[in-house]
Amino acid sequence: MADFIDDINAVHREVGRRRIPAGDGHVVVLSRRYEATLEDVWNACTTPERLARWLTPVTGDLREGGSYQLEGNAGGKILACERPHLLRVTWVFGENVTEADVSEVTLRLSAEDYGATRLTLEHASVGDPEFWDRYGPGATGVGWDLSLLGLAIHLADEPLPDKETFHTTPEGRSFVTDVSQRWRAAHVASGAPADAAERAAAATAAFFAPEE
């Protein structure tokens, strides 16, 4: 679990608000440094062959103004693509969605010293207020934490854990529980009451890694 602890500690998490076309939304922000070049990280995040290795297969017209679909996950339109620094997309999950269900994901990459890269991901969404009250930022944040962990393992050219069973392993449960608590802390830092943030973190952990 030591390596996963390092990955958990490597991510900076924030919670805020930002207006998007769907309305005034909540924003979760994750930022971490990868010991890989800017071009390598950009390619890992935008090349279908590499995305399939650490995230999920993607199809579509993969260019600015085009659209994409992640297998078994979200799809949307590509709003901006400025190689190798900026990718912004709409994020839509499911069918029969309303305008309020259309969220936005922004990925920013910047070069750092010693050939490393800083990745910052923002996910802004309006969504259902009751859902936010129940799960808080962790409902979105934990999913992205798992994705950034997968990216780190991929960039290190190491084997990824089985996505279907990771949450059932002791290491996977510990990862989800710890990250849920990190989002609790970010939630409180954004102004949320401590008791509400704790309940949301517990609900999030139970959602991602339910007890058998």
VOGU-3710 file (C-alpha; in Angstrom, 3 decimals, decimal comma):
1> madfiddina> 0,000/0,000/0,000  3,011/2,324/0,386  3,107/3,206/-3,300  -0,620/4,049/-3,270  -0,092/6,281/-0,240  2,519/8,155/-2,239  0,006/8,554/-5,066  -2,698/9,766/-2,686  -0,330/12,308/-1,167  0,803/13,468/-4,616
11> vhrevgrrri> -2,631/14,887/-5,469  -3,759/18,355/-4,383  -7,546/18,610/-4,132  -9,824/21,645/-4,065  -13,559/22,279/-4,126  -15,100/25,456/-5,493  -17,775/26,894/-7,736  -17,793/28,012/-11,358  -20,454/29,009/-13,821  -20,805/26,822/-16,912
21> pagdghvvvl> -23,494/26,894/-19,648  -25,649/24,543/-17,553  -25,616/27,036/-14,650  -23,744/27,745/-11,425  -21,835/24,564/-10,739  -19,666/22,847/-8,180  -16,040/22,309/-9,209  -13,633/19,613/-8,074  -9,971/20,232/-8,880  -7,136/17,694/-8,811
31> srryeatled> -3,511/18,554/-9,485  -0,425/16,349/-9,429  3,076/16,143/-10,789  4,085/13,270/-13,049  7,704/12,327/-13,620  7,140/12,215/-17,383  7,555/14,697/-20,198  4,816/17,064/-21,297  4,456/15,288/-24,659  4,286/11,864/-23,012
41> vwnacttper> 1,515/12,909/-20,618  -0,382/14,710/-23,392  -0,213/11,646/-25,628  -1,323/9,378/-22,788  -4,375/11,622/-22,246  -5,356/12,127/-25,891  -4,279/9,058/-27,894  -7,027/6,407/-28,154  -4,559/3,503/-28,017  -3,063/4,785/-24,760
51> larwltpvtg> -6,336/5,933/-23,185  -7,634/2,386/-23,552  -4,737/1,105/-21,433  -5,331/3,200/-18,307  -8,800/4,756/-18,621  -11,192/3,118/-21,095  -11,526/2,752/-24,882  -12,644/5,934/-26,654  -14,301/6,457/-30,033  -15,501/9,460/-32,006
61> dlreggsyql> -14,331/12,395/-34,088  -11,391/13,214/-31,853  -10,615/16,818/-32,775  -11,680/20,274/-31,596  -15,349/20,638/-32,512  -15,777/16,868/-32,692  -17,264/14,435/-30,210  -16,103/11,457/-28,179  -17,540/8,501/-26,292  -15,776/6,626/-23,499
71> egnaggkila> -16,812/2,984/-23,432  -19,221/2,388/-20,560  -18,770/5,941/-19,362  -19,329/9,541/-20,419  -19,285/11,190/-23,830  -19,583/14,710/-25,152  -18,150/17,397/-27,379  -14,531/18,530/-27,614  -14,690/22,264/-26,865  -10,962/23,064/-26,999
81> cerphllrvt> -7,821/21,119/-27,869  -4,555/23,053/-27,745  -1,670/20,605/-27,909  0,062/19,976/-25,531  -1,445/22,220/-22,862  -5,247/22,303/-22,847  -8,177/19,957/-23,413  -11,762/20,947/-22,551  -14,783/18,738/-23,148  -18,411/18,465/-22,170
91> wvfgenvtea> -19,123/15,431/-20,003  -22,468/13,682/-20,347  -23,356/10,368/-18,731  -26,448/8,374/-19,689  -29,361/9,066/-21,982  -32,313/11,454/-21,891  -30,201/14,071/-20,148  -31,196/17,671/-19,567  -29,020/20,774/-19,961  -28,283/20,653/-16,227
101> dvsevtlrls> -26,715/17,205/-16,702  -24,043/18,511/-19,081  -20,866/19,123/-17,091  -17,420/20,264/-18,251  -13,987/18,729/-17,771  -10,864/20,817/-18,322  -7,390/19,310/-18,444  -4,346/21,582/-18,241  -0,751/20,425/-18,597  2,408/22,413/-17,934
111> aedygatrlt> 6,083/21,506/-17,975  7,954/21,475/-14,674  11,591/21,087/-13,764  13,626/17,926/-14,413  11,398/16,922/-17,337  8,253/16,499/-15,224  4,685/17,602/-15,972  1,988/19,217/-13,837  -1,520/17,950/-14,621  -4,537/19,913/-13,371
121> lehasvgdpe> -8,034/18,577/-13,915  -11,244/20,514/-13,207  -14,699/18,966/-13,356  -17,539/21,508/-13,104  -21,136/20,316/-12,837  -24,549/21,557/-11,777  -26,245/18,204/-11,259  -28,801/17,256/-8,621  -28,534/19,247/-5,348  -29,756/16,237/-3,340
131> fwdrygpgat> -27,006/14,088/-4,879  -24,387/16,676/-3,883  -25,798/16,883/-0,359  -25,562/13,110/-0,032  -22,136/12,459/-1,591  -20,390/15,838/-1,796  -17,337/16,311/-4,020  -16,124/12,753/-3,528  -18,693/11,332/-5,942  -16,769/13,022/-8,748
141> gvgwdlsllg> -13,404/13,370/-7,054  -12,803/9,735/-6,086  -13,497/8,609/-9,641  -10,902/11,030/-10,963  -8,448/10,010/-8,222  -8,742/6,431/-9,452  -8,141/7,636/-13,011  -5,056/9,660/-12,048  -3,725/6,612/-10,213  -4,197/4,581/-13,394
151> laihladepl> -2,382/7,247/-15,403  0,543/7,222/-12,954  0,873/3,443/-13,204  0,637/3,615/-16,998  3,297/6,326/-17,259  5,564/4,213/-15,063  4,995/1,297/-17,480  3,769/-0,957/-14,692  0,799/-3,372/-14,753  -2,514/-1,838/-13,742
161> pdketfhttp> -4,788/-3,478/-11,160  -7,969/-5,081/-12,466  -10,511/-2,259/-12,706  -13,390/-4,633/-12,040  -12,004/-6,002/-8,766  -9,645/-3,332/-7,421  -12,304/-1,907/-5,081  -12,771/-5,354/-3,496  -9,109/-5,777/-2,528  -7,683/-4,508/0,778
171> egrsfvtdvs> -5,460/-2,091/-1,147  -8,371/-0,830/-3,210  -10,635/-0,340/-0,210  -7,895/1,517/1,647  -7,325/3,744/-1,389  -11,021/4,617/-1,691  -11,437/5,219/2,044  -8,351/7,422/2,293  -9,193/9,438/-0,812  -12,780/9,911/0,393
181> qrwraahvas> -11,376/11,453/3,559  -9,119/13,731/1,527  -12,213/14,982/-0,289  -13,907/15,449/3,082  -11,066/17,766/4,077  -11,298/19,695/0,801  -15,076/19,940/1,276  -14,636/21,435/4,746  -11,961/23,816/3,438  -14,492/25,085/0,899
191> gapadaaera> -16,867/26,061/3,709  -19,008/22,946/4,177  -20,051/21,969/7,735  -17,752/19,284/9,131  -20,575/16,861/10,003  -22,138/17,112/6,534  -18,733/16,587/4,903  -18,086/13,518/7,063  -21,453/11,963/6,151  -20,809/12,629/2,462
201> aaataaffap> -17,339/11,069/2,654  -18,729/7,937/4,320  -21,449/7,642/1,665  -18,885/8,092/-1,102  -16,585/5,401/0,294  -19,524/3,006/0,623  -20,533/3,722/-2,972  -17,111/3,111/-4,503  -16,120/0,200/-2,246  -19,296/-1,334/-0,793
211> ee> -18,983/-3,940/1,898  -19,591/-7,459/0,632
//
